[in-house]
Amino acid sequence: MGEPPGYRPSAWVHLLHQLPRADFQLRPVPSDFAPQEQEYQQALLLVAALAGLGLGLSLILIAAYLIRVCCCRPLEPPGTKSPPPGGGCVTWSCIAALLVSCAGIGIGFYGNSETSDGVAQLSSALLHANHTLNAIDHLVLETVERLGEAVRTELTTLEEVLTQRTELVAATRGARRQAEAVAQQLRGLAFWQGVPLSPLQVAEDVSYVEEYRWLAYVLLLLLELLVCLFTLLGLAKQSKWLVIVMTVMSLVVLVLSWGSLGLEAATAVGLSDFCTNPDNFILNLTQEETGLDSDILNYYFLCNQAVSNPFQQRLTLSQRALASIHSQLQGLEREAVPQFPSAQKPLLSLEETLNVTEGNFHQLVALLHCRGLHKDYGSALRGLCEDTLEGLLFLLLFSLLSAGALATALCSLPRAWALFPPSDDYDDTDDDDPFNPQESKRFVQWQSSI
């Protein structure tokens, strides 16, 4: 099978396609893209489930580390206020993890933008293909109606005018038959008319899903950015309550990061399987949804010399019929107009209709050629298999960095805020406050001295 112009499976597609797959019983599953098969669905779900396993291991390791730190802390003599050794390393390791998370957020924004650009290219290609198909239907309908109107009016009038000349009436009826044959041949060129599958609807559905996907990732990225910034602020201000709140939020973002990681991994693996050989799947799916003949679909999806134009015979017959009509009208104009001047007006109207029909016919020939629709097909594949897949890989990297950095921060944050000096509410009270214990003691001493 031929590949769309400008599209070649990338190295990432080949690499992801070579990864082993297994179902829930850990039996090997072929890497051919088959989303309708239960085994293949289980293989993708198992890829996504690996992220859940990673989340569980992360939470176990974090809990084990914090329990070890809390339970194995050496006892301090009463009244000791000096911070335990290594407190600075804990804080700086937490800050480094948060900075790594911020770098991952930048990668995430880039990946989200690349994914959105790829889906936008896919939608644009579908809209352009829909425009081409609608143009074909419109030209066919307009041309058939124009020829039908010419048969009903001008040719009928011409027959009535030329009644006295049998040979001229026979030529007029021949032109009528030719016009009806052209209209019949042209009706078969509107191959997409009445097809239930609409590229416009597909493009709208894809754009609708992408809009919410893009928004969800933006909110996730902004949430993680706010968590990082407020955590750094809490460490700088040594604010216990702020760091505790951000610790809880970091745990929430950690769960979301592992969840997005599983979704991205399964999508990237499935997309690599599709992009390795998209023609078979697209051909079978389109034929199932539209009911069109396989020769038409092969012509537009493959567009190579091995596949002939399924409309070539209709186009050739229509062109010959139009040339024959044109010749007959010229003969009628030479023979009939000198004897029947009233025949000039319908003949001129027929010439005008024939010129418009020939112009529409040449446009149809250009639109029906496989180059245009095949170019849209290649553009859609490039958007999906290059930009979208690249964006997913960057989002995958973001999720990995985010999960690792947040796990490190969650190990460090409880130790960091435990090292903060105690926040005495009385330290901030005014010295003249009579309810301050120190001020009350001074007041009692002053009274006894009096």
N, C-alpha and C positions, 0 to 999 in steps of 0.2 A: 504494500500500500504506500502511496505517496504521502509525504508530510506537507502540511500547509507551508506556504512561503514564509521564510524567516523564522520558522519554529524548529528548534532542535532540543530534545530533552537534555537538561543540564546535568552536570556531575552530581548535584545534590539529589536530583530525581533518581538517577541510577543508584546512588548510595543508599537512599532510603528504601528503594525498591528491593534491594538485596537483603535487607534485614529479615531475619526469620520471623515467621508468624505461627501462632498456635491458637487453638480454640480453648474452651474452658477445661477440656480434658487433657490439655497440653499435647494434642496431636498436631502434627505439622499441617499448615494450611497454605495452598498455593497463593502466590502474591499477585495473581491476576485480579484486576478490579472487578468485583462481583458483589455490589452492595445488597443485592436481593437474596443472596445465599446466607443461611444462618451461620455457617462456619466462619465466613468472612466477617460477618458482623461481630461474632464473638471474639475474633482475633483483634479487631479494632478496640472493642471494649476492654480486652485484656491489656492492650497498650495503655489505654486511659487508666486502667486500674493500677498500673505500676506507679502512677503518681499518688494514688491513695496509699499504696504501700510505703512510698517515700515519706508521705505525711505522717503515717503512723510511726515509722522509725524515728523521724525527727522529734516528734512529741515524746517518745520514750527516752531518747537520748537527752533531750532537754530536761525532762523530769528527773532522770537518773543523775545528771550533772548537778542540778540544783539540790537534790536530796543529799548527795555526797558533800556538797559545799556546806549545807546547813548542819548536817549531822556530824561531820568530821571536823568542824571548826574547833580549834583549841580553846580551852577555857581561859578567859582573861581575868586577872585579879580584880576584885571590886574596886571601883573608883578609877580604873584605867580609862583614859579618854583618848589615847593615841590611836590613830587608825592602824589597822593591821597591815602588815607588809603586802606589797603587790596591789594596793588599791589603785595606784596610778595606772598600772598596766591594764587593769580591768576596765577603767574608764576609757583609756585610749583604744583598747581593742573594740569596745562598743562604738566609739566614734568612727573608727576605721570601717567597721561593718556597715554603719549607717551611710558613710560616704560611698562605699561600694554599691549599696542599695540605690543611692541617688544616681550613680553612673548607670546602673541597670534601668532606671526609670527613663533616662535619655535614650537608651537603646530601645526601650519599649515604645516610646513615642515614635521613633523612626520606623520600627516594625509595624506599628499600627497604621502609620501613613502609607507605607509600601503596600500593605494588604488592601487598604482602601483604594489605592491607585489601581491595583490589579483588578479589583472587582468593578471599579468605574470603567476600565477599559473593556471588560467583559460586557457590561451593560451597554456601552456605546456601540460595540460591535453588533450586539443583538438589535439595537434600535436602527442601525444602518441597514442591517439585513431585512428588518421589517419594512423599512422605507422602500427598499428594492422590490420586495415581494408585492407591496401595495401598488407600486408604480406599474408593475407588470399587469396586475389585475385591472388597474384603472385604464391602461392603454388598450388592453384587449376589449374591455367593456365599451370604451368609447369608440373604438374602430368598428366593432360588430354593430353597435347601434347606428353609426353613420352609414355603414353599408346597407343595413336593413332599411333605413330611411330612404336611401337612394333607390333601392329596389322597389319600395312601395310608391314612391312619388315620381322621380325623374324618369326611370326606366318604364314605368307604366304609362306616363304621359307620352314618352317617345314612341311607344308601341301604338298608342292611339293616333298620333300624328302621322306615323308612317304606315298606316293600314293599307294604303293603296299599293305599296311596294312590298311584295311578299318576301323578297330576298333581304330587304332592309329590316323587316320585322323579325326574320329568322336570325339576323346578326344581333339585333337588340335582345332577343331571347337568349342567345348564346352568351351575351355579356351578363344577362341576369343570372344564368346558371353559374357562370364563373364567379360572380360576386357572392352568390349564396355559398359556393364551395369555399371561397376564401374565408367567409364568416364562420363556416363550420370548422375549417382548419384552425382558425385563430382561437376559437373557444377552447380547444384542447391545450393551448399554451398557458392558460391561467391555471397552472398546476396546483397552486396553493389556495385557490378559492374553495371555501367550505371546509378547510382543514381545521380541526379543533385546537391545534397547538398554535399559539400566537407568540412570536418572539417578543412582542411588546409586553405581553403579560408576564413572560419569564423575566424580562429585564426589570419590570416594576417589582416583582417578587424578590429578585436578587437585591435590588437597591433597598427595598424595605428591610430585609434581614440584615444587610450590611450596615444600614444606618443605626440600628440598635446594637449590633456587635461593636461598631466603632465607638458609640457612646458609652457602652459598658466598659470597654477597655480604657477610655479616657477617664472615666470616674474611678476605676481601679488605680490607674497611674497617679491621679491627683490625690486619692486617699493615701497611697503609700508615700507620696511626696510630703503631704501634710504630717503624717506620722513621723517621718524622718526629721523634718524641720522642728516640730514641737518636742521631739525627744532630745534633739541637740540643744534646744532652748532650755529644756528642763535640766539637762546635765550642766549647762553653763550657769544657770541660776541656782543649781542645787535645790530644785523644788521637788520634794518627795511626791506630793500629790499629782503633779503633772507627769512625772516619770512613771508613776504607778498606772495612771490612766493610759499613757502611751504604751506601756507594757501589755496591757489588755488589748489595745488596738493592734499592736504588732502581732499578737497571737491570731487575731481575726484576719489580718492581711496575709499572714503565713498560710492559713487555711485556703484563702482565696488564691494565693499564688500557686499552691500545689494543685488546686482545682483547675486553674487556667492552664497549668503545665500539662495535665492529662488531656484536656480538650485540644490543645495545640498539637501535642504529639500524635494523637489519633487522627486529627485532620491532616497533618503533614504526611503521615504514612499513607493514608487513603488517597490523598491528592497525588502523591508520587506514583502510586499504582495506576491511577487514572492517566496521568501524563506520560507514562511510559508507552502506552499504545491507546490513544484516545479514540482512534477511528472506529474500531469495532464496536465499542460501547455506544458511541454517539450514533452510529448507523443503525444499530439494533433498536436503541431507544426511540430514535426519531421515526423509524418505520413502524414501531409498535404504537406510537402516539398519533401518527398522522395517517397511516394506512397507504402511504405513497409507494409506488413501485421502486424496487431496489435499484433499477438502472438510473432513475432520476437522482436518487440520493447518492449513489456512487459517483455520478457525474459531478455533482456540486461539492461533495466532501473530499473527493480524491483529485479531480481536475488534472488528469494527466493524459498522455496520448493513448494509453491503453484503454481508456473509457471514452466511448463515442457519445456525441450529443444526442440524447433521446428525442429531441425536437427537430433534428435535422431534416427528416422527411417532410414534416409539416411545413417547415420554413421553406423548403425547396418548392413544394407544391403551391404554397401561397405566393411565392415570388413569380413562379411561372404563370399562375392565374392572373396576377396583377399585370404582368407584361402582356398577356393575351387580351385582357380588358382594355388596356391602353391602346393596343393595336386596333381592336375593333372600334373603339370610339373615334380614333383618327380616321378609319375608313368610313364610318358613318358621317363624320363631319365633311369629308370630301364628297361623298355621294348624295347625302340627304339635304344638306343646307342649301345648295343651289336650287333644288326643286321644292323643298319644304322649309321656308325661312323660320317658321315657328318652332322648328326643331333645334334651332341654335341655342336658345335659352336653356332647355334641359341638358343639352350636350355640354355647355359651358359649366353648368352646375355639377354634372357628372365628372368633368375634368378636374374641377376643384376638389370634389370628394376623393377622387383617385389620388391627387397629389398629397392630400392630408393623410390618406390611408398609407401611401408609400412612406411618408415621413414617420408615421407611427410604427410602421413595420420595421424600418431601420433602427428605431429606438428599441423595439422589442428584441431584435437580433442582438443588440449590444447588451441589453439587460439580461437576456436569457443565457448569455455566455457564462461559463463557470467562473471566470476570473473574479468578478465582483463579489459574489457570495462566498467563494473560496477564500478571498482576501479577508472578509469579515470573520470567517471561521478561524483563520490563522491568527488574526488579531485577538479574538476571544481566547484562544489557547495560550497565546503569549501572556496575556494579562493574568490568566488563571494559573499557568504553570511556571511563570517566571516571577512576576512581581508579587503575586499573592503568596506563592510558596516561599519566596525570599522573606517577605514580611512575617510569615508564620515562623520561620526559623529565627528571626530576630526576636519575636515575641517569646519563643521558646527559651532563647538565651536570657531574656529579661526575667522570665519566671524562675529559671535556675539561679541566677544571681540574687534575685529577690528572696527566694526560699533559703539559700545559704546564708545571706547576710542577716535576714531576720532571725534565723535560728541562732546565729552567733550573738546577735543583740539580745535575744531573749535569755541566753545564758549569762550575759554580762550585766543586763539592766538590774536584776534584783540585787546582785552584789554591789553594783555601783550606787544605787540609792540607799543601800544599807550603810555605806561609808559616809553618807552625808551627815553633817553635824545635826544634832537634834534641833528641831524647829520649836523653840520655846515661844509660846504666844506671849509670855510675860515680857520677853525681851523687847518687844516692840511697843509696850505700853509706856505711857508718859510717866516720868519719875514723880510728878506731882499727883498722880492718881492715888487717892486714899485707899483704894482696894488693892494696890500693889503691896505684896508681903513685905518687901524691903522698906517701903515708905511707912507702912504700919509699924514696923519695928523701931524705926527712927522716931516716930511720934510718941511711942510709949517711953523710950529713953528720955525724950525731951520733957515729958510730964514728970517723970520721977526726979529728974534734976531740979525741977522747980520745987 
